[in-house]
């Protein structure tokens, strides 16, 4: 389906983050939803890891295997002309080697970007230095393949229940900037789309937001530094409830 090289797709996707307004990325979980998104005129597509898992009968949170997730990414990327970025959850393994293997799989599947989160299923966060090494491993894998992957590093600091609000804010800023220093192109900090004043004044290099409702008429606050927006698992959840 594609008429441009994967490297050109990656460069186009990177440029979309820098030019114009907010990059809106509706989330697909199968070929038909990807085609609907493309036909609606969106410039790129993000996959929903939760949507893919649910469509195949799994719970969210890496219950689906890396191979099964990548098989869906491959079907989507081979069907549409626009760039595709894949939500690969926590990377399917805690080591830099596992992260690199996941990045190789994303490239082989035809995608040009990926999400990597630092949350774990037991509610803890991956060590900052280790997560930096994982990001570096993915960056090096993309460089070796000649595909400059757009890495969207997510921190789940605001989801740690035992931390105070100020502790969550401090950790989110520290982790986001550490991931940027390690080579992440985008920083994803869920649950701050309302842009609280302390977060707006904090030193975060780049950010993007997740819509809590599928309402694309409300862009994330520019004062929060947002450059892209997606709806993550909201779309497949809404679809399942309306079916």
C-alpha positions as CSV (number, residue, x, y, z in Angstrom):
1,X,0.0,0.0,0.0
2,X,2.8,2.4,0.8
3,X,4.6,4.4,-1.9
4,X,7.3,5.9,0.2
5,X,10.2,4.4,2.1
6,X,9.9,3.7,5.9
7,X,12.6,6.3,6.5
8,X,10.6,8.9,4.6
9,X,7.6,7.9,6.7
10,X,9.5,8.4,9.9
11,X,10.8,11.8,8.7
12,X,7.2,12.8,7.8
13,X,5.9,11.7,11.2
14,X,8.6,13.6,13.0
15,X,7.8,16.7,10.9
16,X,4.2,16.5,11.8
17,X,5.2,17.0,15.5
18,X,7.0,20.2,14.6
19,X,4.9,21.9,12.0
20,X,1.4,23.3,12.3
21,X,-0.8,22.9,15.3
22,X,-1.5,20.0,17.6
23,X,-1.0,16.6,15.9
24,X,-4.2,14.6,16.5
25,X,-3.6,10.8,16.5
26,X,-6.8,8.8,16.6
27,X,-6.2,5.3,17.8
28,X,-6.8,2.1,15.7
29,X,-7.0,-1.5,16.9
30,X,-7.4,-3.3,13.7
31,X,-7.3,-2.7,9.9
32,X,-10.8,-1.4,9.5
33,X,-10.5,1.2,12.2
34,X,-7.1,2.3,10.7
35,X,-8.8,2.6,7.3
36,X,-11.6,4.7,8.7
37,X,-9.1,7.0,10.4
38,X,-7.1,7.4,7.2
39,X,-10.2,8.0,5.1
40,X,-11.3,10.7,7.5
41,X,-8.1,12.7,6.6
42,X,-5.9,12.2,9.6
43,X,-2.2,12.5,8.8
44,X,-1.0,9.6,11.0
45,X,-2.4,6.7,13.1
46,X,-1.5,5.5,16.5
47,X,-2.4,2.0,17.7
48,X,-4.2,1.3,20.9
49,X,-2.5,-1.5,22.9
50,X,-5.6,-1.9,25.0
51,X,-7.9,-2.0,21.9
52,X,-5.7,-4.5,20.2
53,X,-5.6,-6.7,23.3
54,X,-9.4,-6.5,23.9
55,X,-10.1,-7.3,20.2
56,X,-8.1,-10.5,20.5
57,X,-9.7,-11.5,23.8
58,X,-6.9,-10.4,26.2
59,X,-6.9,-8.0,29.2
60,X,-4.9,-4.8,28.9
61,X,-1.3,-4.7,30.3
62,X,0.9,-6.9,28.2
63,X,-1.3,-10.0,28.6
64,X,-1.0,-10.2,24.8
65,X,2.3,-11.4,23.5
66,X,4.8,-9.1,21.7
67,X,4.4,-11.2,18.6
68,X,0.6,-11.0,18.5
69,X,0.7,-7.2,19.1
70,X,3.2,-6.7,16.3
71,X,1.2,-8.9,13.9
72,X,-1.7,-6.4,14.2
73,X,0.7,-3.5,13.8
74,X,2.0,-5.1,10.7
75,X,-1.5,-5.5,9.2
76,X,-2.4,-1.9,9.9
77,X,0.9,-0.4,8.6
78,X,0.7,-2.5,5.4
79,X,-2.8,-1.3,4.7
80,X,-2.6,2.5,5.1
81,X,-0.4,5.1,3.5
82,X,0.0,7.4,6.5
83,X,2.7,6.9,9.2
84,X,1.8,4.5,12.0
85,X,3.1,4.6,15.6
86,X,2.7,1.5,17.8
87,X,1.8,1.5,21.5
88,X,4.1,-1.2,22.8
89,X,3.2,-0.8,26.4
90,X,6.2,-1.3,28.7
91,X,8.3,-2.8,26.0
92,X,7.7,-6.5,26.7
93,X,10.6,-7.0,29.0
94,X,12.5,-4.8,31.5
95,X,16.0,-5.0,30.0
96,X,17.5,-2.8,27.3
97,X,17.9,-5.9,25.2
98,X,14.2,-6.6,25.4
99,X,13.5,-3.0,24.5
100,X,15.8,-3.2,21.5
101,X,14.0,-6.4,20.4
102,X,10.7,-4.7,20.6
103,X,12.0,-1.7,18.5
104,X,13.3,-4.2,15.9
105,X,9.9,-5.8,15.8
106,X,8.1,-2.4,15.4
107,X,10.4,-1.5,12.4
108,X,9.9,-4.9,10.8
109,X,6.1,-4.4,11.2
110,X,6.4,-1.2,9.2
111,X,5.7,1.3,11.9
112,X,7.8,4.4,12.4
113,X,7.2,5.3,16.1
114,X,6.3,3.6,19.4
115,X,5.2,4.2,22.9
116,X,7.3,3.0,25.9
117,X,5.9,3.4,29.4
118,X,7.6,3.1,32.8
119,X,4.6,1.7,34.7
120,X,4.4,-1.9,35.7
121,X,1.4,-4.2,36.4
122,X,2.2,-4.2,40.2
123,X,1.8,-0.4,40.4
124,X,5.5,0.4,40.6
125,X,7.6,2.4,38.2
126,X,10.7,1.2,36.4
127,X,14.0,2.7,37.7
128,X,14.7,6.0,36.0
129,X,18.2,5.0,34.9
130,X,17.0,1.6,33.6
131,X,14.3,3.3,31.6
132,X,16.8,5.7,30.1
133,X,18.9,2.7,29.0
134,X,15.8,1.1,27.4
135,X,15.1,4.3,25.5
136,X,18.7,4.5,24.3
137,X,18.6,0.9,23.2
138,X,15.5,1.7,21.1
139,X,17.1,4.8,19.7
140,X,20.2,2.9,18.7
141,X,18.1,0.1,17.1
142,X,16.3,2.6,14.9
143,X,19.6,4.3,13.9
144,X,21.1,0.9,13.0
145,X,18.1,0.1,10.8
146,X,18.1,3.4,9.1
147,X,14.7,4.3,10.5
148,X,14.7,7.2,12.9
149,X,12.0,5.9,15.3
150,X,9.8,8.6,17.0
151,X,9.9,7.4,20.6
152,X,7.0,8.5,22.9
153,X,8.2,8.0,26.5
154,X,5.4,7.7,29.0
155,X,5.7,8.1,32.7
156,X,2.9,6.9,35.0
157,X,4.1,9.0,38.0
158,X,0.6,10.4,38.5
159,X,-0.8,6.9,38.9
160,X,1.3,6.0,41.9
161,X,-1.5,6.0,44.6
162,X,0.7,6.1,47.7
163,X,2.5,9.3,46.6
164,X,1.2,12.8,47.5
165,X,0.2,15.1,44.6
166,X,3.4,17.1,45.1
167,X,5.5,13.9,45.0
168,X,3.8,12.8,41.8
169,X,4.4,16.2,40.2
170,X,8.1,16.1,41.2
171,X,8.6,12.6,39.9
172,X,6.7,13.3,36.7
173,X,8.9,16.3,35.8
174,X,12.1,14.5,36.8
175,X,11.3,11.4,34.8
176,X,10.0,13.2,31.8
177,X,13.2,15.3,31.5
178,X,15.4,12.3,32.1
179,X,13.7,10.4,29.3
180,X,14.1,13.4,27.0
181,X,17.8,13.4,27.8
182,X,18.0,9.7,26.9
183,X,16.7,10.4,23.4
184,X,12.8,10.3,23.7
185,X,11.2,12.5,21.1
186,X,7.9,13.0,22.9
187,X,6.9,12.8,26.6
188,X,3.6,11.4,27.7
189,X,2.4,12.3,31.2
190,X,-1.2,10.9,31.6
191,X,-3.6,12.7,33.9
192,X,-2.3,16.2,33.5
193,X,-4.3,17.3,30.5
194,X,-6.0,20.0,32.6
195,X,-2.5,21.5,32.9
196,X,-2.3,22.4,36.7
197,X,-0.4,25.6,37.4
198,X,2.6,23.8,39.0
199,X,3.0,21.5,35.9
200,X,2.8,24.5,33.5
201,X,5.6,26.2,35.4
202,X,7.8,23.1,35.6
203,X,10.7,22.4,33.2
204,X,9.4,19.7,30.9
205,X,11.0,19.6,27.5
206,X,8.1,18.3,25.4
207,X,4.7,16.8,26.1
208,X,1.5,15.3,24.7
209,X,-1.9,14.6,26.0
210,X,-4.5,11.9,26.0
211,X,-8.1,12.9,25.6
212,X,-10.3,11.7,28.4
213,X,-13.3,11.8,25.9
214,X,-13.3,11.5,22.2
215,X,-13.7,15.2,21.6
216,X,-11.1,16.5,19.1
217,X,-12.5,20.1,19.3
218,X,-10.8,20.7,22.6
219,X,-7.0,20.9,22.0
220,X,-4.7,20.3,25.0
221,X,-3.4,23.4,26.6
222,X,-0.6,25.1,24.7
223,X,0.8,26.3,28.0
224,X,1.5,22.7,28.9
225,X,3.7,22.3,25.8
226,X,1.4,19.8,24.1
227,X,2.2,18.9,20.5
228,X,0.2,15.8,20.0
229,X,-3.0,14.2,21.2
230,X,-4.5,10.7,21.2
231,X,-7.5,9.0,22.7
232,X,-5.7,5.8,23.7
233,X,-8.3,3.3,24.9
234,X,-11.2,5.7,24.9
235,X,-12.3,4.9,21.3
236,X,-12.4,1.1,21.6
237,X,-14.1,1.4,25.0
238,X,-16.7,3.8,23.6
239,X,-17.2,1.5,20.6
240,X,-17.7,-1.6,22.7
241,X,-20.3,0.2,24.9
242,X,-22.3,1.3,21.9
243,X,-22.2,-2.1,20.2
